[in-house]
Amino acid sequence: SFYIYKKLAEKELQFSTIARGVSIGDELQYADEVTLGRSISNRIPLRY
């Protein structure tokens, strides 16, 4: 992810991680609507 972040950061894009509620490796299609909504609205800016 760091390599991709560095390559795309040159394009002045903003990156964020999904907040609480969705575990790493989980399929987003199985997350319920409320959990997914909260995770997206509370996402955290990604900084290396």
MMTF fields as JSON, N, C-alpha, C and O atoms, coordinates in Angstrom:
{
  "mmtfVersion": "1.0.0",
  "mmtfProducer": "UNKNOWN",
  "numBonds": 191,
  "numAtoms": 192,
  "numGroups": 48,
  "numChains": 1,
  "numModels": 1,
  "chainsPerModel": [1],
  "groupsPerChain": [48],
  "chainIdList": ["A"],
  "bondAtomList": [4, 2, 8, 6, 12, 10, 16, 14, 20, 18, 24, 22, 28, 26, 32, 30, 36, 34, 40, 38, 44, 42, 48, 46, 52, 50, 56, 54, 60, 58, 64, 62, 68, 66, 72, 70, 76, 74, 80, 78, 84, 82, 88, 86, 92, 90, 96, 94, 100, 98, 104, 102, 108, 106, 112, 110, 116, 114, 120, 118, 124, 122, 128, 126, 132, 130, 136, 134, 140, 138, 144, 142, 148, 146, 152, 150, 156, 154, 160, 158, 164, 162, 168, 166, 172, 170, 176, 174, 180, 178, 184, 182, 188, 186],
  "bondOrderList": [1, 1, 1, 1, 1, 1, 1, 1, 1, 1, 1, 1, 1, 1, 1, 1, 1, 1, 1, 1, 1, 1, 1, 1, 1, 1, 1, 1, 1, 1, 1, 1, 1, 1, 1, 1, 1, 1, 1, 1, 1, 1, 1, 1, 1, 1, 1],
  "groupList": [{"groupName": "SER", "atomNameList": ["N", "CA", "C", "O"], "elementList": ["N", "C", "C", "O"], "formalChargeList": [0, 0, 0, 0], "bondAtomList": [1, 0, 2, 1, 3, 2], "bondOrderList": [1, 1, 2], "singleLetterCode": "S", "chemCompType": "L-PEPTIDE LINKING"}, {"groupName": "PHE", "atomNameList": ["N", "CA", "C", "O"], "elementList": ["N", "C", "C", "O"], "formalChargeList": [0, 0, 0, 0], "bondAtomList": [1, 0, 2, 1, 3, 2], "bondOrderList": [1, 1, 2], "singleLetterCode": "F", "chemCompType": "L-PEPTIDE LINKING"}, {"groupName": "TYR", "atomNameList": ["N", "CA", "C", "O"], "elementList": ["N", "C", "C", "O"], "formalChargeList": [0, 0, 0, 0], "bondAtomList": [1, 0, 2, 1, 3, 2], "bondOrderList": [1, 1, 2], "singleLetterCode": "Y", "chemCompType": "L-PEPTIDE LINKING"}, {"groupName": "ILE", "atomNameList": ["N", "CA", "C", "O"], "elementList": ["N", "C", "C", "O"], "formalChargeList": [0, 0, 0, 0], "bondAtomList": [1, 0, 2, 1, 3, 2], "bondOrderList": [1, 1, 2], "singleLetterCode": "I", "chemCompType": "L-PEPTIDE LINKING"}, {"groupName": "LYS", "atomNameList": ["N", "CA", "C", "O"], "elementList": ["N", "C", "C", "O"], "formalChargeList": [0, 0, 0, 0], "bondAtomList": [1, 0, 2, 1, 3, 2], "bondOrderList": [1, 1, 2], "singleLetterCode": "K", "chemCompType": "L-PEPTIDE LINKING"}, {"groupName": "LEU", "atomNameList": ["N", "CA", "C", "O"], "elementList": ["N", "C", "C", "O"], "formalChargeList": [0, 0, 0, 0], "bondAtomList": [1, 0, 2, 1, 3, 2], "bondOrderList": [1, 1, 2], "singleLetterCode": "L", "chemCompType": "L-PEPTIDE LINKING"}, {"groupName": "ALA", "atomNameList": ["N", "CA", "C", "O"], "elementList": ["N", "C", "C", "O"], "formalChargeList": [0, 0, 0, 0], "bondAtomList": [1, 0, 2, 1, 3, 2], "bondOrderList": [1, 1, 2], "singleLetterCode": "A", "chemCompType": "L-PEPTIDE LINKING"}, {"groupName": "GLU", "atomNameList": ["N", "CA", "C", "O"], "elementList": ["N", "C", "C", "O"], "formalChargeList": [0, 0, 0, 0], "bondAtomList": [1, 0, 2, 1, 3, 2], "bondOrderList": [1, 1, 2], "singleLetterCode": "E", "chemCompType": "L-PEPTIDE LINKING"}, {"groupName": "GLN", "atomNameList": ["N", "CA", "C", "O"], "elementList": ["N", "C", "C", "O"], "formalChargeList": [0, 0, 0, 0], "bondAtomList": [1, 0, 2, 1, 3, 2], "bondOrderList": [1, 1, 2], "singleLetterCode": "Q", "chemCompType": "L-PEPTIDE LINKING"}, {"groupName": "THR", "atomNameList": ["N", "CA", "C", "O"], "elementList": ["N", "C", "C", "O"], "formalChargeList": [0, 0, 0, 0], "bondAtomList": [1, 0, 2, 1, 3, 2], "bondOrderList": [1, 1, 2], "singleLetterCode": "T", "chemCompType": "L-PEPTIDE LINKING"}, {"groupName": "ARG", "atomNameList": ["N", "CA", "C", "O"], "elementList": ["N", "C", "C", "O"], "formalChargeList": [0, 0, 0, 0], "bondAtomList": [1, 0, 2, 1, 3, 2], "bondOrderList": [1, 1, 2], "singleLetterCode": "R", "chemCompType": "L-PEPTIDE LINKING"}, {"groupName": "GLY", "atomNameList": ["N", "CA", "C", "O"], "elementList": ["N", "C", "C", "O"], "formalChargeList": [0, 0, 0, 0], "bondAtomList": [1, 0, 2, 1, 3, 2], "bondOrderList": [1, 1, 2], "singleLetterCode": "G", "chemCompType": "PEPTIDE LINKING"}, {"groupName": "VAL", "atomNameList": ["N", "CA", "C", "O"], "elementList": ["N", "C", "C", "O"], "formalChargeList": [0, 0, 0, 0], "bondAtomList": [1, 0, 2, 1, 3, 2], "bondOrderList": [1, 1, 2], "singleLetterCode": "V", "chemCompType": "L-PEPTIDE LINKING"}, {"groupName": "ASP", "atomNameList": ["N", "CA", "C", "O"], "elementList": ["N", "C", "C", "O"], "formalChargeList": [0, 0, 0, 0], "bondAtomList": [1, 0, 2, 1, 3, 2], "bondOrderList": [1, 1, 2], "singleLetterCode": "D", "chemCompType": "L-PEPTIDE LINKING"}, {"groupName": "ASN", "atomNameList": ["N", "CA", "C", "O"], "elementList": ["N", "C", "C", "O"], "formalChargeList": [0, 0, 0, 0], "bondAtomList": [1, 0, 2, 1, 3, 2], "bondOrderList": [1, 1, 2], "singleLetterCode": "N", "chemCompType": "L-PEPTIDE LINKING"}, {"groupName": "PRO", "atomNameList": ["N", "CA", "C", "O"], "elementList": ["N", "C", "C", "O"], "formalChargeList": [0, 0, 0, 0], "bondAtomList": [1, 0, 2, 1, 3, 2], "bondOrderList": [1, 1, 2], "singleLetterCode": "P", "chemCompType": "L-PEPTIDE LINKING"}],
  "groupTypeList": [0, 1, 2, 3, 2, 4, 4, 5, 6, 7, 4, 7, 5, 8, 1, 0, 9, 3, 6, 10, 11, 12, 0, 3, 11, 13, 7, 5, 8, 2, 6, 13, 7, 12, 9, 5, 11, 10, 0, 3, 0, 14, 10, 3, 15, 5, 10, 2],
  "groupIdList": [1, 2, 3, 4, 5, 6, 7, 8, 9, 10, 11, 12, 13, 14, 15, 16, 17, 18, 19, 20, 21, 22, 23, 24, 25, 26, 27, 28, 29, 30, 31, 32, 33, 34, 35, 36, 37, 38, 39, 40, 41, 42, 43, 44, 45, 46, 47, 48],
  "secStructList": [7, 2, 2, 2, 2, 2, 2, 2, 2, 6, 6, 6, 7, 7, 7, 3, 3, 7, 7, 6, 6, 1, 7, 6, 6, 7, 7, 4, 4, 4, 1, 7, 2, 2, 2, 2, 2, 2, 2, 2, 2, 6, 7, 3, 3, 7, 7, 7],
  "xCoordList": [0.821, 0.0, 0.866, 0.469, 2.037, 2.916, 3.378, 3.404, 3.739, 4.193, 3.086, 3.334, 1.89, 0.758, 0.477, 0.238, 0.507, 0.288, 1.286, 0.894, 2.558, 3.597, 3.42, 3.586, 3.089, 2.903, 1.693, 1.764, 0.615, -0.594, -0.583, -1.307, 0.213, 0.295, 0.826, 0.516, 1.609, 2.127, 0.992, 1.173, -0.139, -1.292, -2.215, -3.306, -1.792, -2.543, -3.919, -4.906, -3.975, -5.195, -5.198, -4.14, -6.377, -6.489, -6.774, -7.557, -6.132, -6.307, -6.846, -6.513, -7.681, -8.184, -8.378, -8.493, -8.411, -8.686, -10.102, -10.606, -10.729, -12.057, -11.904, -11.002, -12.772, -12.709, -13.196, -13.242, -13.551, -13.975, -15.185, -15.991, -15.276, -16.466, -16.253, -16.983, -15.26, -14.977, -13.561, -12.6, -13.436, -12.124, -11.318, -11.876, -10.01, -9.125, -9.368, -9.385, -9.552, -9.777, -11.24, -11.565, -12.132, -13.563, -14.087, -13.579, -15.089, -15.751, -16.765, -17.644, -16.648, -17.566, -19.0, -19.933, -19.191, -20.552, -21.316, -22.545, -20.609, -21.27, -21.446, -22.056, -20.926, -21.085, -22.499, -23.021, -23.113, -24.456, -24.383, -23.327, -25.502, -25.576, -25.134, -24.416, -25.546, -25.205, -23.707, -23.075, -23.139, -21.705, -20.879, -19.928, -21.229, -20.489, -20.614, -19.631, -21.796, -22.014, -21.186, -20.581, -21.152, -20.347, -18.859, -18.113, -18.434, -17.021, -16.574, -15.468, -17.417, -17.062, -17.105, -16.212, -18.124, -18.232, -17.17, -16.858, -16.611, -15.577, -14.192, -13.323, -13.98, -12.688, -11.561, -11.786, -10.367, -9.187, -8.214, -7.917, -7.709, -6.725, -5.507, -5.001, -5.047, -3.893, -2.634, -2.524, -1.688, -0.411, 0.705, 0.62, 1.748, 2.931, 4.081, 5.181],
  "yCoordList": [-1.192, 0.0, 1.257, 2.278, 1.197, 2.367, 2.758, 3.944, 1.781, 2.047, 2.741, 3.74, 2.217, 2.807, 4.209, 5.131, 4.368, 5.68, 6.699, 7.798, 6.351, 7.269, 7.622, 8.78, 6.645, 6.903, 7.809, 8.714, 7.577, 8.357, 9.689, 10.607, 9.817, 11.065, 12.198, 13.365, 11.865, 12.87, 13.536, 14.634, 12.912, 13.419, 14.264, 14.636, 14.565, 15.384, 14.797, 15.527, 13.491, 12.813, 12.69, 12.681, 12.597, 12.37, 10.893, 10.279, 10.329, 8.929, 8.838, 9.658, 7.837, 7.613, 6.119, 5.342, 5.745, 4.359, 4.279, 5.244, 3.142, 2.945, 2.875, 2.212, 3.549, 3.601, 2.297, 1.268, 2.334, 1.14, 0.451, 1.064, -0.826, -1.569, -2.569, -3.556, -2.328, -3.247, -3.765, -2.998, -5.051, -5.646, -5.736, -5.836, -5.7, -5.869, -7.252, -8.248, -7.311, -8.582, -8.976, -9.933, -8.25, -8.555, -8.14, -7.202, -8.836, -8.491, -7.385, -7.55, -6.267, -5.148, -5.504, -4.915, -6.448, -6.82, -7.465, -7.524, -7.954, -8.592, -7.646, -8.027, -6.424, -5.456, -4.88, -4.604, -4.702, -4.132, -2.632, -2.01, -2.077, -0.697, 0.315, 1.262, 0.134, 1.073, 1.039, 2.09, -0.149, -0.285, 0.323, 1.061, 0.024, 0.553, 2.076, 2.765, 2.594, 4.047, 4.758, 5.793, 4.214, 4.818, 4.737, 5.679, 3.626, 3.454, 4.464, 4.999, 4.716, 5.668, 7.102, 7.893, 7.447, 8.829, 9.17, 10.345, 8.171, 8.412, 7.984, 7.7, 7.935, 7.482, 8.415, 9.57, 7.886, 8.561, 8.859, 7.971, 10.109, 10.416, 9.501, 9.263, 8.999, 8.109, 8.938, 9.737, 8.746, 9.461, 8.485, 7.682, 8.556, 7.727, 8.596, 8.095],
  "zCoordList": [0.0, 0.0, 0.0, -0.561, 0.618, 0.669, -0.734, -1.066, -1.554, -2.919, -3.717, -4.392, -3.637, -4.356, -3.832, -4.612, -2.516, -1.903, -2.44, -2.833, -2.46, -2.917, -4.397, -4.781, -5.215, -6.643, -6.899, -7.73, -6.21, -6.432, -5.693, -6.08, -4.65, -3.893, -4.767, -4.527, -5.761, -6.689, -7.465, -7.993, -7.54, -8.282, -7.404, -7.835, -6.187, -5.233, -4.904, -4.814, -4.729, -4.311, -2.799, -2.17, -2.217, -0.785, -0.55, -1.275, 0.468, 0.818, 2.231, 3.086, 2.472, 3.823, 4.032, 3.084, 5.3, 5.652, 6.209, 6.783, 6.042, 6.619, 8.134, 8.645, 8.832, 10.292, 10.912, 10.238, 12.164, 12.903, 12.278, 11.579, 12.555, 12.169, 11.06, 10.963, 10.215, 9.117, 9.309, 9.255, 9.53, 9.773, 8.486, 7.393, 8.628, 7.48, 6.886, 7.609, 5.603, 4.922, 4.802, 4.1, 5.478, 5.362, 3.993, 3.378, 3.535, 2.281, 2.563, 3.409, 1.866, 2.091, 1.739, 2.285, 0.844, 0.456, 1.606, 1.568, 2.633, 3.772, 4.957, 5.956, 4.867, 5.96, 5.905, 4.825, 7.071, 7.072, 6.771, 6.895, 6.384, 5.917, 6.974, 6.652, 8.214, 9.283, 9.574, 9.678, 9.705, 9.981, 8.864, 9.122, 7.64, 6.502, 6.424, 6.151, 6.658, 6.645, 7.695, 7.415, 8.902, 9.975, 9.662, 9.929, 9.103, 8.765, 7.718, 7.796, 6.759, 5.702, 6.219, 5.913, 6.993, 7.477, 8.516, 8.711, 9.181, 10.197, 9.732, 10.556, 8.421, 7.908, 8.351, 8.709, 8.316, 8.853, 7.71, 6.911, 7.619, 6.57, 6.679, 7.776, 5.557, 5.518, 5.353, 4.423, 6.256, 6.196, 6.482, 7.411, 5.684, 5.905, 6.314, 6.551]
}
